[in-house]
Amino acid sequence: MSNFVDYVRIHCTSGHGGAGSAHLNREKYVPKGGPDGGDGGRGGHIILKGDSHEWTLLPLRYTRHVKADRGKNGSKNQLTGAYGEDIYIEVPLGTIAKNEEGEIVAEILEHGQEIILKKGGKGGKGNEHFKSSTNQTPRYAQPGLPGEEGYVTFELKLLADVGLVGFPNAGKSTLLAAVSAAKPKIANYAFTTLTPNLGIVDYRNYKSFVMADIPGIIEGAAEGKGLGHRFLRHIERNSILLFLIPADSESHFEEFKILENELQQYNPELLDKDFIISVSKADLLDDELKAEIAKEFPENKQPIFFSAVTQEGLIELKDAIWKQLHG
């Protein structure tokens, strides 16, 4: 079973507020003691918290329900009831939470960031709040308010500087393995990569950036064919996109246009991102073939040729990526 989980749905219930107390002070030596009931405590919140050490929603996979404690009731001597204990749901950076209507209610982008998903119910007021000149011994108090409940959907969208976009077997996994310490599965058949892989790419002067190998796109991915929407969502969070067209493609520019169209169909805003076009497996090409392929592309979309196997062009590719990220 894969350790990478990027979608879970959990029923969340925050704690009910505690009831206020309607206590009357009847101590022997306190004349006209009157009402001294304390307030009820707030119910526990359900809180979403960012954890940079997590990279998957796997720990939540078998969590069906999350329920916070109710607040304690108020008591005599104007003592407020204890708050219900808050429940924390820790998620990787890049996680969004949606309510039952599909609206985004939270987005976690930083380590330690906290967002209340479901607020605990307020505690009820004790009877001492209701004392007045015309009612000096009120014998009633407020009940606590109920907590909030409902299903919450969590989706993880990988946070990476560079997202690799290409058909299956374009050489994305091979590139990631060549420029980082990531160990993606590599083989010569479609959809070798069934889960996204992240790698830290070392650059000059001890600098680095994060690259994401995202499972291959096929024509119709935007309609859900192949691995479809499940992985296209990860491209949304990448700062720039690196298109990989393999050297042995029958039509390099046409392949780029198909990939571009799939992103357009899924989310037109993706095409507003900076992108780089590259031709992988360049060790299969001589200078004459490279010149012919380059002619297929417009002047402002010239590809960078590289080979992850022979290391040809990798420095130039890293330079282009760094320039786009920090130019």
Stockholm file with secondary structure:
# STOCKHOLM 1.0

chainA/1-327         MSNFVDYVRIHCTSGHGGAGSAHLNREKYVPKGGPDGGDGGRGGHIILKGDSHEWTLLPLRYTRHVKADRGKNGSKNQLTGAYGEDIYIEVPLGTIAKNEEGEIVAEILEHGQEIILKKGGKGGKGNEHFKSSTNQTPRYAQPGLPGEEGYVTFELKLLADVGLVGFPNAGKSTLLAAVSAAKPKIANYAFTTLTPNLGIVDYRNYKSFVMADIPGIIEGAAEGKGLGHRFLRHIERNSILLFLIPADSESHFEEFKILENELQQYNPELLDKDFIISVSKADLLDDELKAEIAKEFPENKQPIFFSAVTQEGLIELKDAIWKQLHG
#=GR chainA/1-327 SS CCSCCCEEEEEEECCCCCCCCCCBCCCTTSTTCCBCCCCCCCCCCEEEEECTTCCCSGGGTTCCEEECCCCCCCBTTTBCCCCCCCEEEEECTTEEEECTTSCEEEEECSTTCEEEEECCCCCCCCGGGGCCSSCSSCCCCCCCCCCCEEEEEEEECCCCSEEEECCTTSSHHHHHHHHBSCCCCCCSSTTCCCSCEEEEEECGGGCEEEEEECCCCCTTGGGTCTTTHHHHHHHTTCSEEEEEEETTCSCHHHHHHHHHHHHHHHCGGGGGSEEEEEEECGGGCCHHHHHHHHHHSCGGGCCEECCTTTCTTHHHHHHHHHHHHHC
#=GC SS_cons         CCSCCCEEEEEEECCCCCCCCCCBCCCTTSTTCCBCCCCCCCCCCEEEEECTTCCCSGGGTTCCEEECCCCCCCBTTTBCCCCCCCEEEEECTTEEEECTTSCEEEEECSTTCEEEEECCCCCCCCGGGGCCSSCSSCCCCCCCCCCCEEEEEEEECCCCSEEEECCTTSSHHHHHHHHBSCCCCCCSSTTCCCSCEEEEEECGGGCEEEEEECCCCCTTGGGTCTTTHHHHHHHTTCSEEEEEEETTCSCHHHHHHHHHHHHHHHCGGGGGSEEEEEEECGGGCCHHHHHHHHHHSCGGGCCEECCTTTCTTHHHHHHHHHHHHHC
//
